[in-house]
């Protein structure tokens, strides 16, 4: 049986390990949102919505997990009927919420793959089919937790409901293992497919390797899901309340890390767009300052040399004309190869 010292230790380790990954995924999310706001020509409402939902679910999972860890550290061996139900409830909830939060980012990765690589229709059907299957399984796993016991609280409060009628825990754990296995397969499939496509492209080898490495982070998430599946099998033994809390804390660590890694896979390709947006913002700001200072300097020095009112008016007209020309050239571009027509602004991705 897990000891109070072991539970306290795993709670400290879990907080120290998982929050940095949450911070990284949050920074990447806001970098992506900033880049998207700076370039409004891209129509990607569904992608923005799914990324926002995925990040929101990940933050909710992190918060629930931290509450569960705090409740685990508050366990009192002299007052188990009061402290155990609270810790067990949050431990069960954090892993139950993982059904939803881990699978939703896979939809974001699927959107990215379809948009970038434009797969054949049959392959597109497979990609979306996998997303539908895993999210249906996730919703089913979330529901099972709340219907497996009558009353529901019987699964985390055995002191108040010692005669609660519950399904065998093996049903829930077996379902979770199957769902985890499908999720692991999707992680590795969504990593191998872009690697195959990129390797066939005509581009420098170093660029191929770097792009494949970026898109293959799903393999890391696959490794985490395998470790999580290993720890999940220990729940089949029907652990007691303290062992349940300890095992759920271990599972929570791998759930959190897998969740953030899958989310980062969907966000990392937008990092170049973020730096491009920052560069454009800095360039425009510097250009505006230089133009303003240059016009002001030119006007002042010209006024010093030209004393007459006609000369001063001429200087001001020349300065105004120059500014209008610069504004026009910076806001419009002409495509000389297209008969002098206005060139369409480049789409941002």
C-alpha positions in Angstrom: 0.0 0.0 0.0 1.2 3.5 -0.8 2.4 5.5 2.1 1.6 9.1 2.9 5.3 10.0 2.3 5.1 8.5 -1.2 1.9 10.3 -2.0 3.4 13.6 -0.8 6.6 13.1 -2.8 4.8 12.2 -6.1 2.6 15.3 -5.7 5.6 17.5 -5.4 7.3 15.9 -8.4 4.1 16.1 -10.5 3.8 19.8 -10.0 7.5 20.4 -10.7 7.4 18.3 -13.9 4.1 19.3 -15.5 3.8 23.0 -15.1 6.8 23.9 -17.3 5.2 22.0 -20.2 2.0 23.9 -19.6 3.9 27.2 -19.6 5.6 26.3 -22.9 2.4 25.3 -24.6 0.7 28.5 -23.4 3.5 30.7 -24.7 3.3 28.9 -28.1 -0.4 29.4 -28.1 -0.2 33.1 -27.6 2.6 33.4 -30.2 0.3 31.7 -32.7 -2.6 34.0 -31.8 -0.4 37.1 -32.2 0.9 36.0 -35.6 -2.7 35.3 -36.7 -3.9 38.7 -35.6 -1.1 40.5 -37.4 -2.2 38.7 -40.7 -5.9 38.7 -41.1 -5.9 37.6 -44.7 -5.8 33.9 -43.7 -9.2 32.3 -43.3 -8.7 29.6 -40.6 -11.6 30.0 -38.3 -12.0 26.3 -37.6 -8.3 25.9 -36.9 -8.3 28.9 -34.6 -11.4 27.5 -32.8 -9.9 24.1 -32.3 -6.6 25.4 -31.1 -8.3 27.7 -28.6 -10.5 24.8 -27.3 -7.5 22.5 -27.0 -5.5 25.1 -25.1 -8.5 25.8 -22.8 -9.0 22.1 -22.1 -5.3 21.7 -21.4 -5.4 24.6 -18.9 -8.5 23.1 -17.2 -6.7 19.8 -17.0 -3.6 21.4 -15.4 -5.8 23.3 -12.9 -7.8 20.1 -11.9 -4.6 18.1 -11.6 -3.1 20.7 -9.3 -6.2 20.7 -7.1 -5.9 16.9 -7.0 -2.3 17.1 -6.0 -3.1 19.6 -3.2 -5.8 17.3 -1.9 -3.5 14.4 -1.9 -0.9 16.3 0.2 -3.7 17.2 2.6 -4.4 13.5 3.5 -4.7 13.0 7.2 -4.2 9.5 8.5 -6.2 10.5 11.6 -9.2 11.7 9.5 -9.3 9.4 6.5 -13.2 9.4 6.0 -13.0 13.2 5.4 -9.7 13.6 3.5 -9.6 10.5 1.3 -12.9 11.1 -0.5 -11.8 14.6 -1.6 -8.4 13.4 -2.8 -9.9 10.4 -4.6 -12.6 12.5 -6.3 -10.0 15.0 -7.7 -7.7 12.2 -8.7 -10.4 10.4 -10.6 -11.6 13.6 -12.2 -8.2 14.7 -13.5 -7.7 11.4 -15.3 -11.3 11.4 -16.5 -10.9 14.9 -17.9 -7.8 13.6 -19.8 -10.1 11.6 -22.1 -11.3 14.9 -23.6 -8.2 17.2 -23.3 -5.7 14.8 -24.8 -7.7 13.8 -27.9 -8.9 17.3 -28.9 -5.5 18.6 -30.0 -5.2 15.7 -32.5 -8.0 17.4 -34.5 -5.7 20.5 -34.7 -2.8 18.3 -36.0 -5.2 16.7 -38.5 -6.2 20.2 -39.8 -2.6 21.2 -40.1 -1.7 18.0 -42.0 -4.6 18.4 -44.4 -3.9 22.1 -45.0 -0.1 21.7 -45.6 0.1 18.4 -47.5 -3.2 18.3 -49.3 -3.5 14.5 -49.1 -5.5 12.4 -51.6 -9.3 12.1 -50.8 -9.0 8.5 -49.5 -6.1 9.5 -47.2 -8.0 12.6 -46.0 -11.0 10.3 -45.1 -8.6 8.1 -43.0 -7.2 11.1 -41.2 -10.6 12.6 -40.3 -11.9 9.1 -39.5 -9.2 8.5 -36.9 -10.0 11.8 -35.3 -13.7 11.0 -35.1 -13.1 7.6 -33.7 -10.7 8.7 -30.9 -12.9 11.6 -29.9 -16.0 9.4 -29.8 -14.0 7.0 -27.6 -12.9 9.9 -25.4 -16.5 11.1 -24.8 -17.5 7.5 -24.0 -14.7 7.1 -21.5 -15.7 10.4 -19.9 -19.3 9.3 -19.5 -18.4 5.8 -18.1 -16.9 7.4 -15.0 -20.2 9.0 -14.1 -22.4 6.0 -14.7 -20.4 3.1 -13.4 -21.5 3.5 -9.7 -24.9 3.9 -8.1 -24.7 6.3 -6.4 -21.9 8.0 -8.4 -20.0 9.0 -5.3 -19.5 5.4 -4.3 -16.4 5.1 -6.4 -14.5 7.8 -4.5 -16.2 7.7 -1.1 -16.3 4.1 0.2 -16.7 5.3 3.8 -20.1 6.9 3.2 -21.3 4.4 0.5 -19.9 1.0 1.5 -22.7 -0.8 -0.3 -22.6 1.2 -3.6 -23.3 -0.9 -6.6 -20.5 -0.4 -9.2 -19.4 -2.1 -12.4 -16.2 -4.0 -12.2 -13.4 -1.6 -12.3 -11.8 -3.8 -15.0 -14.5 -2.6 -17.5 -13.4 1.1 -17.1 -9.7 0.3 -17.1 -10.0 -2.0 -20.1 -11.9 0.7 -22.0 -9.3 3.3 -21.0 -6.5 1.0 -22.2 -8.2 0.5 -25.6 -8.7 4.2 -26.0 -5.0 4.8 -25.0 -3.9 2.3 -27.6 -5.9 4.0 -30.4 -4.5 7.3 -29.3 -1.0 6.0 -29.4 -1.5 4.7 -32.9 -2.7 8.1 -34.0 0.3 9.8 -32.5 2.7 7.6 -34.4 0.6 7.8 -37.7 0.4 11.6 -37.6 4.2 11.6 -37.2 5.2 9.1 -39.8 2.9 10.5 -42.6 4.4 14.0 -42.8 7.9 12.5 -42.6 7.3 10.3 -45.7 5.8 13.3 -47.6 8.6 15.7 -46.7 11.4 13.2 -47.5 10.1 13.0 -51.1 10.2 16.8 -51.6 12.9 18.5 -53.6 14.6 20.5 -50.8 18.0 20.6 -49.0 18.7 17.6 -46.8 19.2 19.7 -43.7 15.8 21.3 -44.3 14.2 17.9 -44.7 15.7 16.6 -41.5 14.7 19.7 -39.5 11.1 19.7 -40.8 10.7 16.0 -40.2 12.1 16.5 -36.6 9.6 19.2 -36.0 6.6 17.2 -37.3 7.8 14.0 -35.6 7.3 15.3 -32.0 4.2 13.1 -32.0 6.6 10.2 -31.6 7.5 11.7 -28.2 3.8 11.8 -27.3 3.6 8.2 -28.5 6.3 7.2 -26.0 4.5 9.0 -23.2 1.2 7.3 -24.0 3.0 3.9 -23.9 4.4 4.6 -20.4 0.9 5.8 -19.4 -0.6 2.6 -20.7 1.9 0.6 -18.6 0.9 2.4 -15.4 -2.8 2.1 -16.2 -2.6 -1.7 -16.1 -1.9 -1.5 -12.3 -5.5 -0.2 -11.8 -6.8 -3.5 -12.9 -5.9 -5.0 -9.5 -8.6 -2.9 -7.8 -6.3 -0.8 -5.6 -7.5 0.7 -2.3 -8.1 4.4 -1.8 -4.5 5.4 -1.0 -3.1 3.3 -3.8 -5.7 4.7 -6.2 -4.6 8.3 -5.3 -1.0 7.4 -5.8 -1.5 5.7 -9.2 -3.8 8.4 -10.4 -1.0 11.0 -9.6 1.4 8.9 -11.7 -1.0 8.7 -14.6 -1.8 12.4 -14.3 1.9 13.2 -14.9 2.0 11.3 -18.2 -1.5 12.6 -19.2 -0.3 16.2 -18.7 2.9 15.8 -20.6 1.2 13.9 -23.5 -1.5 16.6 -23.7 1.0 19.4 -23.9 3.2 17.6 -26.4 0.3 16.9 -28.8 -0.8 20.6 -28.5 2.8 21.8 -29.2 2.9 19.6 -32.3 -0.1 21.7 -33.6 1.5 25.0 -32.5 5.2 24.7 -33.3 4.8 25.1 -37.1 3.5 28.7 -36.5 6.7 29.9 -34.8 8.3 31.2 -38.1 5.0 33.1 -38.7 5.3 34.7 -35.3 8.9 36.0 -35.9 7.8 37.2 -39.4 5.0 39.1 -37.8 7.4 40.7 -35.3 9.8 41.5 -38.0 7.1 43.2 -40.1 5.9 45.1 -37.1 9.5 46.4 -36.3 10.2 47.2 -39.9 7.0 49.3 -40.3 7.7 51.1 -37.0 11.3 51.9 -38.0 10.2 53.0 -41.5 7.6 55.3 -40.1 10.0 56.9 -37.6 12.7 57.4 -40.3 10.2 58.9 -42.7 8.9 61.3 -40.1 12.3 62.4 -38.9 13.6 62.7 -42.5 10.7 64.9 -43.6 11.0 67.0 -40.4 14.7 67.5 -40.9 14.3 68.4 -44.6 11.6 70.9 -43.8 13.5 72.6 -41.0 16.7 72.9 -43.0 14.9 74.1 -46.1 13.1 76.7 -44.0 16.5 77.9 -42.7 17.8 78.4 -46.2 14.6 79.7 -47.9 13.3 82.8 -46.2 10.6 83.8 -48.7 6.9 82.6 -48.3 6.9 81.2 -51.8 10.0 79.2 -51.2 8.6 77.9 -48.0 5.4 76.8 -49.6 7.3 75.1 -52.4 9.4 73.1 -49.8 6.2 72.0 -48.0 4.5 70.9 -51.2 7.6 68.9 -52.2 7.7 67.2 -48.8 4.0 66.4 -48.9 4.3 64.9 -52.4 7.3 62.8 -51.3 5.4 61.5 -48.3 2.3 60.6 -50.4 4.5 58.7 -52.9 6.2 56.8 -50.1 2.8 55.9 -48.5 1.5 54.7 -51.8 4.5 52.6 -52.5 4.4 51.0 -49.1 0.7 50.1 -49.2 0.4 49.0 -52.8 2.5 46.7 -54.9 2.4 46.4 -58.7 2.9 43.1 -60.5 5.0 44.0 -63.6 4.6 40.5 -65.0 0.8 40.7 -64.8 0.1 43.8 -66.9 0.5 46.3 -64.2 -2.4 45.0 -62.1 -2.4 45.3 -58.4 -0.7 42.3 -56.8 -2.8 40.3 -54.3 -1.3 40.3 -50.8 0.6 37.1 -50.0 -1.4 34.7 -47.9 0.0 34.0 -44.4 0.5 30.6 -43.0 
